[in-house]
Every structure is written in C-alpha cells, then in structure tokens.
Amino acid sequence: MSRSKRKRKKTNKQARSPTIVSPLRKTVDSTPLPPDVTRIDPKKALITSKGIFTNATAELCFGTFKQQLEKSQLWDPMIISAWLISNSRGQTGAISQLVLNVDGRTFSSQVVTFRYRPNDSISWVSRGKPKVREDWRLESKSNGTIMHIDFAIELDGWPIRRYFFKVLRQKKVENNLDRMLVRLKETVESTSQN
C-alpha cells in the first residue's frame, strides 16, 4: 500500500470519529438523595465519566436527554424501555420505571430524578439492585455545548468478584457510553438542523 493511501485512510478515519472527552472526575457526587434511596458505595461501584461536544444549544441538548426517563430513546442503548409512573413530570422527585441493559445484564428498576435544573443538569438513581446512577451536566460554549455524563453501577458480590468485573468490563461499559454519546450528538444535531 502506498504512503499516500495510508495517510488518506488515517485522515478519513479521524474525520468520522467525534471527540469524546474523559473528565478526570470519577466520583459519585454528594447531592442529597430522596429519603427512600440509598447512596451508591464508591468502593463497590464501577464509575466512569465521559463527555462530547456538540454544535447544538444547551436548551436543545437538555430537551433531548430529559426525555430518556419518559420513553426509550434510540440514542440510549442501555435503556430498553422507560415510562413515567409518577404524576410529576420534568422535575425533582419524578419517578420512572426502566428496563436497563448494562453490560449484558437486563433488569427492571424504579428510578428517581433527584436533580433537575433546566438547561444545566439532570440526575437520576435507581431504587433497586443493582444501583445505577446517571448524572448529566451541560457546559455551554460560544459555539456549542459539551454534554457530560457520570455513570455509576454498584456491583454485587465478594470483593474479588467486583474487582474482576471492573478489570474485565470497565472498557466495555466505557465503549457503550462512547457509542451512546455519539448517537446523542447525532440526534441533537439533526434536530437542530430541522
């Protein structure tokens, strides 16, 4: 293969893949939870943070990912189905029923929205086991928005089992988040063009 062809292939590959940002913060934040929800134990959890830049506004990004707990979205492969079960909608305290698929494990759980700040952030945590938590934050820039997600799942079992799960599965969970962010970016940008 000639040198120019190799160089062209690299250039094409770089042009297709959007930039995924990995923030250093890999902790579960200390925002107060509803009284009937227990906190995720960081020692027992797989925690990862990701982010992606989009040309869309913060309002459009927030409007897109806030729907994730009301009905399943094509951009989120981890949520198989979702429906709102509380009367409160789009606010702190809203309760949804989700069927989740995290790394090949499918389970159903009620989730509670415990942070809802329009055009800024939204966070939810599951009530059942395994504990799952997503924190979405938006960072407005002059030419677009960075969408951040902090994802945590509490692992069950003995410490050695949790250790091997983290070692063997962390990269797969991070790759799934990367794919989700790319799909979300495509969805938001296609909506902004309409």
Secondary structure, 3 states (H helix, E strand, C coil): CCHHHHHHHHHHHHHHCCCEECCCCCCCCCCCCCCCCCCCCHHHEEEEEEEEEECCCHHHHHHHHHHHHCCCCCCCCCEEEEEECCCCCCCCCCEEEEEEEECCEEEEEEEEEEEEECCCEEEEEECCCCCEEEEEEEEEECCEEEEEEEEEEECCCCHHHHHHHHHHHHHHHHHHHHHHHHHHHHHHHHHHHC
